[in-house]
Amino acid sequence: MYKNDTFFRLRDFLMDYEKALMALPDRELWIWLMYRMGYTQKYIGVSLGVTQSDVAYHIARILKYLAGWVGYEEGLRGKSGSPKRGAVGR
């Protein structure tokens, strides 16, 4: 049987995730979106005029940022804490 509680926790998690993404600086948002769409780090770097190692660095920072913002690992279990605000690249 479907539990309403699960639906609301998932909805809240997704809303927090969206807010966290919108708080990213433009370059980091592009890096994240391209990465999640399956582009290679090398391709992303060439497209944005940065090195592959720069892309890898930004992805690692974004992952850490998102984990803090939405309680990434715990978000689906309903234990997300208060979001840590502040953009990564500023």
C-alpha positions, 0 to 999 in steps of 0.5 A: 500500500502506498503511504502518503508520508513517502510521497510528501517526503519525496516531494519535499526532497525534490523541492529542496534539490531544485532550490539548491540547483537554482542557487548555483552560479551559472557555470556550475549549474551548466557543469552539473546539468551536462554531467547529469545528462551523461556528457564526459568531463572532457566534453564539458570542459571543451564546451565551457572553455575549462580543463577536464580537471576544473570540471572534476573539481567543480563536480566534486564541490557541487556534490558536496554542496548538494549533500549539505543542502538537501541532506542528499543521502538522508533526503529520501528517508525524511531526515534532511536537516536545515539547508546550508545556504550559499553558492559554491563558487562565490 
